[in-house]
Amino acid sequence: MKTIPALLLITFLILPSSKIHSQAGWFALNSGTTAELSDVYFTDVNTGFVINEFGSFIWKTIDGGQTWTQYDMGALRHANTLFFTDSQTGWASGYNSTLVKTTNG
């Protein structure tokens, strides 16, 4: 009978700590904008891109998300999807079936 309380005690001590550790790898980054972001794509640990759903802008980072530079995507409005094959070549899609491509990141 003493083993059941001991097992319960061990279970209650282990479970809460495992939940804390499973979320420890996430931390907030400053995107440099207050715009609502709709997609993010990183080609490696340093180079990444984010787009905003209600505009025609893309933000690029080359330092793992510490700083971001904004670029205008021109014809693309209401961007919702990003895909890159490398740090220079990528596509974005948006409103009214618009698709744009970059070959210079």
Gaussian input, Z-matrix of N, CA and C with variables (Angstrom, degrees):
# hf/3-21g

backbone

0 1
 N
 C     1     B1
 C     2     B2     1     A1
 N     3     B3     2     A2     1     D1
 C     4     B4     3     A3     2     D2
 C     5     B5     4     A4     3     D3
 N     6     B6     5     A5     4     D4
 C     7     B7     6     A6     5     D5
 C     8     B8     7     A7     6     D6
 N     9     B9     8     A8     7     D7
 C    10    B10     9     A9     8     D8
 C    11    B11    10    A10     9     D9
 N    12    B12    11    A11    10    D10
 C    13    B13    12    A12    11    D11
 C    14    B14    13    A13    12    D12
 N    15    B15    14    A14    13    D13
 C    16    B16    15    A15    14    D14
 C    17    B17    16    A16    15    D15
 N    18    B18    17    A17    16    D16
 C    19    B19    18    A18    17    D17
 C    20    B20    19    A19    18    D18
 N    21    B21    20    A20    19    D19
 C    22    B22    21    A21    20    D20
 C    23    B23    22    A22    21    D21
 N    24    B24    23    A23    22    D22
 C    25    B25    24    A24    23    D23
 C    26    B26    25    A25    24    D24
 N    27    B27    26    A26    25    D25
 C    28    B28    27    A27    26    D26
 C    29    B29    28    A28    27    D27
 N    30    B30    29    A29    28    D28
 C    31    B31    30    A30    29    D29
 C    32    B32    31    A31    30    D30
 N    33    B33    32    A32    31    D31
 C    34    B34    33    A33    32    D32
 C    35    B35    34    A34    33    D33
 N    36    B36    35    A35    34    D34
 C    37    B37    36    A36    35    D35
 C    38    B38    37    A37    36    D36
 N    39    B39    38    A38    37    D37
 C    40    B40    39    A39    38    D38
 C    41    B41    40    A40    39    D39
 N    42    B42    41    A41    40    D40
 C    43    B43    42    A42    41    D41
 C    44    B44    43    A43    42    D42
 N    45    B45    44    A44    43    D43
 C    46    B46    45    A45    44    D44
 C    47    B47    46    A46    45    D45
 N    48    B48    47    A47    46    D46
 C    49    B49    48    A48    47    D47
 C    50    B50    49    A49    48    D48
 N    51    B51    50    A50    49    D49
 C    52    B52    51    A51    50    D50
 C    53    B53    52    A52    51    D51
 N    54    B54    53    A53    52    D52
 C    55    B55    54    A54    53    D53
 C    56    B56    55    A55    54    D54
 N    57    B57    56    A56    55    D55
 C    58    B58    57    A57    56    D56
 C    59    B59    58    A58    57    D57
 N    60    B60    59    A59    58    D58
 C    61    B61    60    A60    59    D59
 C    62    B62    61    A61    60    D60
 N    63    B63    62    A62    61    D61
 C    64    B64    63    A63    62    D62
 C    65    B65    64    A64    63    D63
 N    66    B66    65    A65    64    D64
 C    67    B67    66    A66    65    D65
 C    68    B68    67    A67    66    D66
 N    69    B69    68    A68    67    D67
 C    70    B70    69    A69    68    D68
 C    71    B71    70    A70    69    D69
 N    72    B72    71    A71    70    D70
 C    73    B73    72    A72    71    D71
 C    74    B74    73    A73    72    D72
 N    75    B75    74    A74    73    D73
 C    76    B76    75    A75    74    D74
 C    77    B77    76    A76    75    D75
 N    78    B78    77    A77    76    D76
 C    79    B79    78    A78    77    D77
 C    80    B80    79    A79    78    D78
 N    81    B81    80    A80    79    D79
 C    82    B82    81    A81    80    D80
 C    83    B83    82    A82    81    D81
 N    84    B84    83    A83    82    D82
 C    85    B85    84    A84    83    D83
 C    86    B86    85    A85    84    D84
 N    87    B87    86    A86    85    D85
 C    88    B88    87    A87    86    D86
 C    89    B89    88    A88    87    D87
 N    90    B90    89    A89    88    D88
 C    91    B91    90    A90    89    D89
 C    92    B92    91    A91    90    D90
 N    93    B93    92    A92    91    D91
 C    94    B94    93    A93    92    D92
 C    95    B95    94    A94    93    D93
 N    96    B96    95    A95    94    D94
 C    97    B97    96    A96    95    D95
 C    98    B98    97    A97    96    D96
 N    99    B99    98    A98    97    D97
 C   100   B100    99    A99    98    D98
 C   101   B101   100   A100    99    D99
 N   102   B102   101   A101   100   D100
 C   103   B103   102   A102   101   D101
 C   104   B104   103   A103   102   D102
 N   105   B105   104   A104   103   D103
 C   106   B106   105   A105   104   D104
 C   107   B107   106   A106   105   D105
 N   108   B108   107   A107   106   D106
 C   109   B109   108   A108   107   D107
 C   110   B110   109   A109   108   D108
 N   111   B111   110   A110   109   D109
 C   112   B112   111   A111   110   D110
 C   113   B113   112   A112   111   D111
 N   114   B114   113   A113   112   D112
 C   115   B115   114   A114   113   D113
 C   116   B116   115   A115   114   D114
 N   117   B117   116   A116   115   D115
 C   118   B118   117   A117   116   D116
 C   119   B119   118   A118   117   D117
 N   120   B120   119   A119   118   D118
 C   121   B121   120   A120   119   D119
 C   122   B122   121   A121   120   D120
 N   123   B123   122   A122   121   D121
 C   124   B124   123   A123   122   D122
 C   125   B125   124   A124   123   D123
 N   126   B126   125   A125   124   D124
 C   127   B127   126   A126   125   D125
 C   128   B128   127   A127   126   D126
 N   129   B129   128   A128   127   D127
 C   130   B130   129   A129   128   D128
 C   131   B131   130   A130   129   D129
 N   132   B132   131   A131   130   D130
 C   133   B133   132   A132   131   D131
 C   134   B134   133   A133   132   D132
 N   135   B135   134   A134   133   D133
 C   136   B136   135   A135   134   D134
 C   137   B137   136   A136   135   D135
 N   138   B138   137   A137   136   D136
 C   139   B139   138   A138   137   D137
 C   140   B140   139   A139   138   D138
 N   141   B141   140   A140   139   D139
 C   142   B142   141   A141   140   D140
 C   143   B143   142   A142   141   D141
 N   144   B144   143   A143   142   D142
 C   145   B145   144   A144   143   D143
 C   146   B146   145   A145   144   D144
 N   147   B147   146   A146   145   D145
 C   148   B148   147   A147   146   D146
 C   149   B149   148   A148   147   D147
 N   150   B150   149   A149   148   D148
 C   151   B151   150   A150   149   D149
 C   152   B152   151   A151   150   D150
 N   153   B153   152   A152   151   D151
 C   154   B154   153   A153   152   D152
 C   155   B155   154   A154   153   D153
 N   156   B156   155   A155   154   D154
 C   157   B157   156   A156   155   D155
 C   158   B158   157   A157   156   D156
 N   159   B159   158   A158   157   D157
 C   160   B160   159   A159   158   D158
 C   161   B161   160   A160   159   D159
 N   162   B162   161   A161   160   D160
 C   163   B163   162   A162   161   D161
 C   164   B164   163   A163   162   D162
 N   165   B165   164   A164   163   D163
 C   166   B166   165   A165   164   D164
 C   167   B167   166   A166   165   D165
 N   168   B168   167   A167   166   D166
 C   169   B169   168   A168   167   D167
 C   170   B170   169   A169   168   D168
 N   171   B171   170   A170   169   D169
 C   172   B172   171   A171   170   D170
 C   173   B173   172   A172   171   D171
 N   174   B174   173   A173   172   D172
 C   175   B175   174   A174   173   D173
 C   176   B176   175   A175   174   D174
 N   177   B177   176   A176   175   D175
 C   178   B178   177   A177   176   D176
 C   179   B179   178   A178   177   D177
 N   180   B180   179   A179   178   D178
 C   181   B181   180   A180   179   D179
 C   182   B182   181   A181   180   D180
 N   183   B183   182   A182   181   D181
 C   184   B184   183   A183   182   D182
 C   185   B185   184   A184   183   D183
 N   186   B186   185   A185   184   D184
 C   187   B187   186   A186   185   D185
 C   188   B188   187   A187   186   D186
 N   189   B189   188   A188   187   D187
 C   190   B190   189   A189   188   D188
 C   191   B191   190   A190   189   D189
 N   192   B192   191   A191   190   D190
 C   193   B193   192   A192   191   D191
 C   194   B194   193   A193   192   D192
 N   195   B195   194   A194   193   D193
 C   196   B196   195   A195   194   D194
 C   197   B197   196   A196   195   D195
 N   198   B198   197   A197   196   D196
 C   199   B199   198   A198   197   D197
 C   200   B200   199   A199   198   D198
 N   201   B201   200   A200   199   D199
 C   202   B202   201   A201   200   D200
 C   203   B203   202   A202   201   D201
 N   204   B204   203   A203   202   D202
 C   205   B205   204   A204   203   D203
 C   206   B206   205   A205   204   D204
 N   207   B207   206   A206   205   D205
 C   208   B208   207   A207   206   D206
 C   209   B209   208   A208   207   D207
 N   210   B210   209   A209   208   D208
 C   211   B211   210   A210   209   D209
 C   212   B212   211   A211   210   D210
 N   213   B213   212   A212   211   D211
 C   214   B214   213   A213   212   D212
 C   215   B215   214   A214   213   D213
 N   216   B216   215   A215   214   D214
 C   217   B217   216   A216   215   D215
 C   218   B218   217   A217   216   D216
 N   219   B219   218   A218   217   D217
 C   220   B220   219   A219   218   D218
 C   221   B221   220   A220   219   D219
 N   222   B222   221   A221   220   D220
 C   223   B223   222   A222   221   D221
 C   224   B224   223   A223   222   D222
 N   225   B225   224   A224   223   D223
 C   226   B226   225   A225   224   D224
 C   227   B227   226   A226   225   D225
 N   228   B228   227   A227   226   D226
 C   229   B229   228   A228   227   D227
 C   230   B230   229   A229   228   D228
 N   231   B231   230   A230   229   D229
 C   232   B232   231   A231   230   D230
 C   233   B233   232   A232   231   D231
 N   234   B234   233   A233   232   D232
 C   235   B235   234   A234   233   D233
 C   236   B236   235   A235   234   D234
 N   237   B237   236   A236   235   D235
 C   238   B238   237   A237   236   D236
 C   239   B239   238   A238   237   D237
 N   240   B240   239   A239   238   D238
 C   241   B241   240   A240   239   D239
 C   242   B242   241   A241   240   D240
 N   243   B243   242   A242   241   D241
 C   244   B244   243   A243   242   D242
 C   245   B245   244   A244   243   D243
 N   246   B246   245   A245   244   D244
 C   247   B247   246   A246   245   D245
 C   248   B248   247   A247   246   D246
 N   249   B249   248   A248   247   D247
 C   250   B250   249   A249   248   D248
 C   251   B251   250   A250   249   D249
 N   252   B252   251   A251   250   D250
 C   253   B253   252   A252   251   D251
 C   254   B254   253   A253   252   D252
 N   255   B255   254   A254   253   D253
 C   256   B256   255   A255   254   D254
 C   257   B257   256   A256   255   D255
 N   258   B258   257   A257   256   D256
 C   259   B259   258   A258   257   D257
 C   260   B260   259   A259   258   D258
 N   261   B261   260   A260   259   D259
 C   262   B262   261   A261   260   D260
 C   263   B263   262   A262   261   D261
 N   264   B264   263   A263   262   D262
 C   265   B265   264   A264   263   D263
 C   266   B266   265   A265   264   D264
 N   267   B267   266   A266   265   D265
 C   268   B268   267   A267   266   D266
 C   269   B269   268   A268   267   D267
 N   270   B270   269   A269   268   D268
 C   271   B271   270   A270   269   D269
 C   272   B272   271   A271   270   D270
 N   273   B273   272   A272   271   D271
 C   274   B274   273   A273   272   D272
 C   275   B275   274   A274   273   D273
 N   276   B276   275   A275   274   D274
 C   277   B277   276   A276   275   D275
 C   278   B278   277   A277   276   D276
 N   279   B279   278   A278   277   D277
 C   280   B280   279   A279   278   D278
 C   281   B281   280   A280   279   D279
 N   282   B282   281   A281   280   D280
 C   283   B283   282   A282   281   D281
 C   284   B284   283   A283   282   D282
 N   285   B285   284   A284   283   D283
 C   286   B286   285   A285   284   D284
 C   287   B287   286   A286   285   D285
 N   288   B288   287   A287   286   D286
 C   289   B289   288   A288   287   D287
 C   290   B290   289   A289   288   D288
 N   291   B291   290   A290   289   D289
 C   292   B292   291   A291   290   D290
 C   293   B293   292   A292   291   D291
 N   294   B294   293   A293   292   D292
 C   295   B295   294   A294   293   D293
 C   296   B296   295   A295   294   D294
 N   297   B297   296   A296   295   D295
 C   298   B298   297   A297   296   D296
 C   299   B299   298   A298   297   D297
 N   300   B300   299   A299   298   D298
 C   301   B301   300   A300   299   D299
 C   302   B302   301   A301   300   D300
 N   303   B303   302   A302   301   D301
 C   304   B304   303   A303   302   D302
 C   305   B305   304   A304   303   D303
 N   306   B306   305   A305   304   D304
 C   307   B307   306   A306   305   D305
 C   308   B308   307   A307   306   D306
 N   309   B309   308   A308   307   D307
 C   310   B310   309   A309   308   D308
 C   311   B311   310   A310   309   D309
 N   312   B312   311   A311   310   D310
 C   313   B313   312   A312   311   D311
 C   314   B314   313   A313   312   D312

   B1=1.4423
   B2=1.5264
   B3=1.3184
   B4=1.4563
   B5=1.5226
   B6=1.3241
   B7=1.4679
   B8=1.5253
   B9=1.3223
   B10=1.4674
   B11=1.5228
   B12=1.3394
   B13=1.4700
   B14=1.5326
   B15=1.3261
   B16=1.4692
   B17=1.5261
   B18=1.3309
   B19=1.4634
   B20=1.5253
   B21=1.3123
   B22=1.4603
   B23=1.5292
   B24=1.3037
   B25=1.4587
   B26=1.5242
   B27=1.3118
   B28=1.4606
   B29=1.5291
   B30=1.3341
   B31=1.4657
   B32=1.5181
   B33=1.3197
   B34=1.4580
   B35=1.5351
   B36=1.3127
   B37=1.4591
   B38=1.5324
   B39=1.3149
   B40=1.4634
   B41=1.5226
   B42=1.3176
   B43=1.4590
   B44=1.5192
   B45=1.3161
   B46=1.4674
   B47=1.5266
   B48=1.3132
   B49=1.4577
   B50=1.5245
   B51=1.3319
   B52=1.4554
   B53=1.5223
   B54=1.3132
   B55=1.4611
   B56=1.5220
   B57=1.2901
   B58=1.4613
   B59=1.5214
   B60=1.3111
   B61=1.4550
   B62=1.5202
   B63=1.3209
   B64=1.4524
   B65=1.5205
   B66=1.3309
   B67=1.4527
   B68=1.5287
   B69=1.2779
   B70=1.4626
   B71=1.5224
   B72=1.3334
   B73=1.4536
   B74=1.5166
   B75=1.3184
   B76=1.4646
   B77=1.5124
   B78=1.3351
   B79=1.4525
   B80=1.5248
   B81=1.2986
   B82=1.4659
   B83=1.5229
   B84=1.3294
   B85=1.4585
   B86=1.5226
   B87=1.2960
   B88=1.4487
   B89=1.5292
   B90=1.3330
   B91=1.4592
   B92=1.5243
   B93=1.3182
   B94=1.4481
   B95=1.5159
   B96=1.3333
   B97=1.4568
   B98=1.5230
   B99=1.3157
   B100=1.4659
   B101=1.5243
   B102=1.3428
   B103=1.4699
   B104=1.5296
   B105=1.3191
   B106=1.4568
   B107=1.5232
   B108=1.3063
   B109=1.4616
   B110=1.5219
   B111=1.3392
   B112=1.4597
   B113=1.5235
   B114=1.3300
   B115=1.4632
   B116=1.5220
   B117=1.3113
   B118=1.4605
   B119=1.5219
   B120=1.3349
   B121=1.4595
   B122=1.5238
   B123=1.3293
   B124=1.4626
   B125=1.5233
   B126=1.3419
   B127=1.4625
   B128=1.5189
   B129=1.3255
   B130=1.4621
   B131=1.5279
   B132=1.3026
   B133=1.4689
   B134=1.5215
   B135=1.3243
   B136=1.4546
   B137=1.5303
   B138=1.3185
   B139=1.4609
   B140=1.5179
   B141=1.3451
   B142=1.4536
   B143=1.5145
   B144=1.3224
   B145=1.4486
   B146=1.5215
   B147=1.3329
   B148=1.4650
   B149=1.5240
   B150=1.3296
   B151=1.4603
   B152=1.5155
   B153=1.3389
   B154=1.4567
   B155=1.5233
   B156=1.3122
   B157=1.4591
   B158=1.5191
   B159=1.3226
   B160=1.4599
   B161=1.5225
   B162=1.3024
   B163=1.4542
   B164=1.5090
   B165=1.3065
   B166=1.4660
   B167=1.5202
   B168=1.3203
   B169=1.4637
   B170=1.5247
   B171=1.3196
   B172=1.4575
   B173=1.5229
   B174=1.3046
   B175=1.4608
   B176=1.5149
   B177=1.3310
   B178=1.4649
   B179=1.5202
   B180=1.3125
   B181=1.4610
   B182=1.5248
   B183=1.3064
   B184=1.4701
   B185=1.5257
   B186=1.3457
   B187=1.4704
   B188=1.5320
   B189=1.3191
   B190=1.4533
   B191=1.5191
   B192=1.3266
   B193=1.4559
   B194=1.5106
   B195=1.3166
   B196=1.4669
   B197=1.5248
   B198=1.3479
   B199=1.4614
   B200=1.5239
   B201=1.3374
   B202=1.4639
   B203=1.5194
   B204=1.3378
   B205=1.4562
   B206=1.5182
   B207=1.3317
   B208=1.4655
   B209=1.5256
   B210=1.3430
   B211=1.4647
   B212=1.5219
   B213=1.3271
   B214=1.4684
   B215=1.5267
   B216=1.3387
   B217=1.4605
   B218=1.5217
   B219=1.3161
   B220=1.4589
   B221=1.5148
   B222=1.3228
   B223=1.4655
   B224=1.5228
   B225=1.3097
   B226=1.4706
   B227=1.5234
   B228=1.3148
   B229=1.4672
   B230=1.5213
   B231=1.3154
   B232=1.4695
   B233=1.5310
   B234=1.3169
   B235=1.4634
   B236=1.5176
   B237=1.3216
   B238=1.4641
   B239=1.5207
   B240=1.3348
   B241=1.4609
   B242=1.5247
   B243=1.3238
   B244=1.4655
   B245=1.5212
   B246=1.3328
   B247=1.4585
   B248=1.5219
   B249=1.3177
   B250=1.4625
   B251=1.5240
   B252=1.3397
   B253=1.4620
   B254=1.5227
   B255=1.3370
   B256=1.4628
   B257=1.5237
   B258=1.3177
   B259=1.4627
   B260=1.5276
   B261=1.3122
   B262=1.4633
   B263=1.5334
   B264=1.3172
   B265=1.4628
   B266=1.5163
   B267=1.3336
   B268=1.4595
   B269=1.5170
   B270=1.3206
   B271=1.4487
   B272=1.5210
   B273=1.3189
   B274=1.4663
   B275=1.5215
   B276=1.3219
   B277=1.4609
   B278=1.5156
   B279=1.3285
   B280=1.4560
   B281=1.5061
   B282=1.3209
   B283=1.4549
   B284=1.5297
   B285=1.3272
   B286=1.4638
   B287=1.5307
   B288=1.3256
   B289=1.4676
   B290=1.5249
   B291=1.3223
   B292=1.4688
   B293=1.5214
   B294=1.3203
   B295=1.4584
   B296=1.5161
   B297=1.3319
   B298=1.4637
   B299=1.5141
   B300=1.3274
   B301=1.4606
   B302=1.5247
   B303=1.3246
   B304=1.4571
   B305=1.5197
   B306=1.3188
   B307=1.4678
   B308=1.5310
   B309=1.3409
   B310=1.4656
   B311=1.5209
   B312=1.3310
   B313=1.4552
   B314=1.4850
   A1=111.86
   A2=118.19
   A3=120.09
   A4=111.94
   A5=118.26
   A6=120.08
   A7=111.94
   A8=119.32
   A9=121.63
   A10=111.05
   A11=120.40
   A12=118.76
   A13=112.51
   A14=116.95
   A15=119.87
   A16=110.29
   A17=117.77
   A18=121.56
   A19=110.93
   A20=117.34
   A21=120.83
   A22=111.07
   A23=116.87
   A24=121.10
   A25=110.51
   A26=117.87
   A27=122.01
   A28=110.27
   A29=117.11
   A30=121.65
   A31=111.12
   A32=117.87
   A33=120.94
   A34=112.74
   A35=116.98
   A36=119.81
   A37=111.68
   A38=117.34
   A39=122.01
   A40=111.81
   A41=119.87
   A42=122.69
   A43=114.17
   A44=120.25
   A45=118.00
   A46=113.41
   A47=117.95
   A48=119.40
   A49=111.41
   A50=118.85
   A51=120.31
   A52=110.86
   A53=118.67
   A54=121.32
   A55=110.90
   A56=117.33
   A57=121.27
   A58=109.92
   A59=117.58
   A60=121.14
   A61=112.19
   A62=119.07
   A63=120.32
   A64=111.84
   A65=118.81
   A66=121.53
   A67=112.25
   A68=118.65
   A69=121.91
   A70=112.84
   A71=119.78
   A72=122.46
   A73=114.87
   A74=119.67
   A75=123.19
   A76=110.45
   A77=116.66
   A78=120.54
   A79=108.69
   A80=116.35
   A81=122.48
   A82=111.60
   A83=115.46
   A84=122.82
   A85=108.10
   A86=117.57
   A87=121.87
   A88=108.18
   A89=117.32
   A90=120.67
   A91=112.14
   A92=117.86
   A93=120.65
   A94=113.89
   A95=116.96
   A96=120.81
   A97=109.85
   A98=115.27
   A99=120.01
   A100=109.97
   A101=117.16
   A102=121.90
   A103=110.13
   A104=115.52
   A105=121.37
   A106=108.60
   A107=117.64
   A108=122.00
   A109=110.44
   A110=116.08
   A111=118.59
   A112=114.35
   A113=118.80
   A114=119.07
   A115=109.26
   A116=115.03
   A117=122.12
   A118=107.76
   A119=116.18
   A120=120.28
   A121=108.38
   A122=116.47
   A123=121.89
   A124=108.55
   A125=116.53
   A126=120.77
   A127=111.72
   A128=116.45
   A129=123.04
   A130=107.09
   A131=118.78
   A132=120.63
   A133=113.14
   A134=118.06
   A135=121.13
   A136=114.40
   A137=117.80
   A138=122.05
   A139=111.38
   A140=114.93
   A141=119.85
   A142=111.69
   A143=115.16
   A144=122.77
   A145=109.57
   A146=117.54
   A147=122.29
   A148=107.88
   A149=116.07
   A150=121.34
   A151=109.37
   A152=114.59
   A153=119.30
   A154=109.81
   A155=115.47
   A156=121.94
   A157=114.16
   A158=118.97
   A159=120.56
   A160=113.49
   A161=117.75
   A162=120.53
   A163=110.54
   A164=116.15
   A165=120.95
   A166=110.92
   A167=115.81
   A168=119.56
   A169=111.66
   A170=114.25
   A171=122.36
   A172=106.57
   A173=116.85
   A174=122.07
   A175=107.85
   A176=115.89
   A177=121.89
   A178=109.42
   A179=115.67
   A180=122.12
   A181=108.65
   A182=116.10
   A183=120.70
   A184=110.56
   A185=114.93
   A186=119.87
   A187=111.94
   A188=116.03
   A189=120.28
   A190=114.86
   A191=117.20
   A192=120.21
   A193=115.29
   A194=117.06
   A195=119.71
   A196=111.29
   A197=116.96
   A198=122.11
   A199=109.20
   A200=116.28
   A201=122.47
   A202=109.77
   A203=117.30
   A204=123.19
   A205=108.06
   A206=116.70
   A207=122.19
   A208=110.56
   A209=116.01
   A210=123.03
   A211=108.53
   A212=116.01
   A213=122.14
   A214=108.30
   A215=117.32
   A216=121.47
   A217=112.42
   A218=118.13
   A219=121.51
   A220=113.87
   A221=116.36
   A222=122.54
   A223=113.73
   A224=117.44
   A225=119.39
   A226=111.08
   A227=115.75
   A228=122.57
   A229=108.42
   A230=116.31
   A231=122.27
   A232=110.81
   A233=115.70
   A234=121.46
   A235=110.53
   A236=116.74
   A237=118.73
   A238=114.70
   A239=119.02
   A240=119.67
   A241=110.65
   A242=115.60
   A243=123.01
   A244=110.16
   A245=116.81
   A246=121.34
   A247=107.94
   A248=117.28
   A249=123.05
   A250=109.17
   A251=115.51
   A252=120.02
   A253=110.76
   A254=116.27
   A255=123.31
   A256=107.37
   A257=118.38
   A258=120.26
   A259=113.42
   A260=118.38
   A261=122.11
   A262=114.24
   A263=118.04
   A264=122.22
   A265=111.12
   A266=114.75
   A267=118.27
   A268=112.51
   A269=115.26
   A270=123.53
   A271=109.44
   A272=115.07
   A273=121.98
   A274=107.31
   A275=115.82
   A276=119.85
   A277=109.02
   A278=114.83
   A279=118.72
   A280=113.04
   A281=114.54
   A282=125.02
   A283=112.43
   A284=116.08
   A285=123.44
   A286=112.08
   A287=116.54
   A288=123.64
   A289=113.61
   A290=117.53
   A291=121.35
   A292=109.36
   A293=115.60
   A294=122.36
   A295=107.92
   A296=116.73
   A297=121.17
   A298=109.46
   A299=114.89
   A300=121.32
   A301=109.23
   A302=115.93
   A303=121.88
   A304=109.37
   A305=115.80
   A306=120.78
   A307=110.33
   A308=115.53
   A309=119.32
   A310=111.99
   A311=115.92
   A312=122.63
   A313=112.95
   D1=-28.48
   D2=-179.47
   D3=-71.79
   D4=-21.07
   D5=-178.21
   D6=-71.14
   D7=-31.79
   D8=-179.95
   D9=-64.77
   D10=-50.71
   D11=176.93
   D12=-61.18
   D13=-36.40
   D14=179.36
   D15=-65.33
   D16=-41.44
   D17=177.94
   D18=-65.43
   D19=-40.65
   D20=177.67
   D21=-63.28
   D22=-42.18
   D23=179.02
   D24=-62.53
   D25=-45.51
   D26=179.01
   D27=-62.50
   D28=-43.01
   D29=179.12
   D30=-60.12
   D31=-45.35
   D32=-178.79
   D33=-70.08
   D34=-24.60
   D35=177.58
   D36=-80.78
   D37=-34.48
   D38=-176.66
   D39=-81.73
   D40=-44.85
   D41=-174.82
   D42=-58.25
   D43=-48.88
   D44=-179.86
   D45=-62.33
   D46=-36.99
   D47=-178.89
   D48=-70.93
   D49=-30.87
   D50=178.74
   D51=-70.60
   D52=-30.94
   D53=176.98
   D54=-70.02
   D55=-37.50
   D56=179.23
   D57=-65.53
   D58=-44.78
   D59=-177.67
   D60=-69.52
   D61=-29.85
   D62=-178.03
   D63=-69.48
   D64=-20.51
   D65=-179.47
   D66=-105.44
   D67=0.91
   D68=-173.58
   D69=-69.69
   D70=-18.39
   D71=-177.55
   D72=-81.29
   D73=-5.93
   D74=-178.23
   D75=-100.70
   D76=134.17
   D77=175.33
   D78=-147.38
   D79=153.06
   D80=-175.48
   D81=-76.25
   D82=143.02
   D83=172.98
   D84=-120.54
   D85=150.08
   D86=176.60
   D87=-88.92
   D88=117.54
   D89=-178.11
   D90=-80.22
   D91=-11.49
   D92=-179.74
   D93=82.88
   D94=7.62
   D95=179.90
   D96=-144.30
   D97=158.20
   D98=172.69
   D99=-102.05
   D100=2.87
   D101=179.15
   D102=-65.79
   D103=151.10
   D104=175.86
   D105=-74.93
   D106=118.85
   D107=-176.35
   D108=-90.37
   D109=141.47
   D110=-175.73
   D111=-114.56
   D112=-20.60
   D113=178.67
   D114=-156.91
   D115=153.78
   D116=177.96
   D117=-137.53
   D118=143.23
   D119=178.80
   D120=-147.41
   D121=123.03
   D122=176.36
   D123=-109.40
   D124=131.71
   D125=177.79
   D126=-88.98
   D127=-20.41
   D128=174.52
   D129=-160.03
   D130=-171.89
   D131=-175.35
   D132=-67.12
   D133=-19.94
   D134=-177.28
   D135=-106.03
   D136=-37.77
   D137=-172.09
   D138=-98.24
   D139=120.79
   D140=-179.62
   D141=-147.24
   D142=164.36
   D143=-177.07
   D144=-136.83
   D145=144.79
   D146=171.29
   D147=-133.82
   D148=151.07
   D149=177.75
   D150=-127.38
   D151=156.85
   D152=177.37
   D153=-109.50
   D154=141.72
   D155=-172.19
   D156=-69.91
   D157=-31.23
   D158=-171.80
   D159=-107.62
   D160=20.81
   D161=-179.82
   D162=-146.60
   D163=-161.94
   D164=-178.58
   D165=-127.30
   D166=34.64
   D167=-176.38
   D168=-111.68
   D169=152.06
   D170=172.98
   D171=-130.30
   D172=143.53
   D173=176.75
   D174=-115.12
   D175=139.70
   D176=-178.70
   D177=-123.54
   D178=140.23
   D179=173.55
   D180=-121.98
   D181=144.25
   D182=174.41
   D183=-123.30
   D184=11.12
   D185=179.74
   D186=-130.37
   D187=36.34
   D188=174.96
   D189=73.15
   D190=18.90
   D191=177.50
   D192=97.03
   D193=5.64
   D194=178.53
   D195=-72.23
   D196=-39.24
   D197=175.83
   D198=-133.08
   D199=153.33
   D200=-177.26
   D201=-132.90
   D202=142.15
   D203=175.59
   D204=-116.01
   D205=132.54
   D206=-177.06
   D207=-91.41
   D208=138.86
   D209=175.95
   D210=-131.85
   D211=148.45
   D212=176.62
   D213=-89.90
   D214=130.56
   D215=179.51
   D216=-92.46
   D217=9.37
   D218=173.24
   D219=66.60
   D220=-108.75
   D221=-172.26
   D222=-69.11
   D223=-20.79
   D224=-175.46
   D225=-78.20
   D226=126.52
   D227=176.17
   D228=-123.42
   D229=147.65
   D230=179.05
   D231=53.98
   D232=54.43
   D233=-179.62
   D234=-63.49
   D235=139.96
   D236=179.85
   D237=-136.62
   D238=-11.63
   D239=-177.34
   D240=-142.98
   D241=138.90
   D242=176.48
   D243=-124.51
   D244=146.75
   D245=171.26
   D246=-152.22
   D247=133.01
   D248=178.59
   D249=-128.40
   D250=141.68
   D251=174.16
   D252=-93.31
   D253=-24.18
   D254=174.69
   D255=-159.18
   D256=-173.28
   D257=-174.56
   D258=-70.92
   D259=-9.78
   D260=-178.48
   D261=-110.06
   D262=-30.85
   D263=-172.76
   D264=-109.24
   D265=120.07
   D266=-178.81
   D267=-156.20
   D268=166.14
   D269=179.89
   D270=-131.24
   D271=150.98
   D272=173.32
   D273=-137.82
   D274=143.38
   D275=177.64
   D276=-122.18
   D277=158.38
   D278=-177.82
   D279=-160.33
   D280=-154.81
   D281=-175.56
   D282=-53.19
   D283=142.22
   D284=175.08
   D285=59.51
   D286=36.44
   D287=177.42
   D288=60.08
   D289=28.26
   D290=178.70
   D291=-75.73
   D292=136.55
   D293=177.53
   D294=-131.52
   D295=129.45
   D296=176.20
   D297=-123.94
   D298=154.66
   D299=-178.26
   D300=-132.06
   D301=144.92
   D302=172.27
   D303=-122.25
   D304=145.67
   D305=174.17
   D306=-122.54
   D307=8.17
   D308=177.35
   D309=-131.94
   D310=29.11
   D311=175.56
   D312=63.36

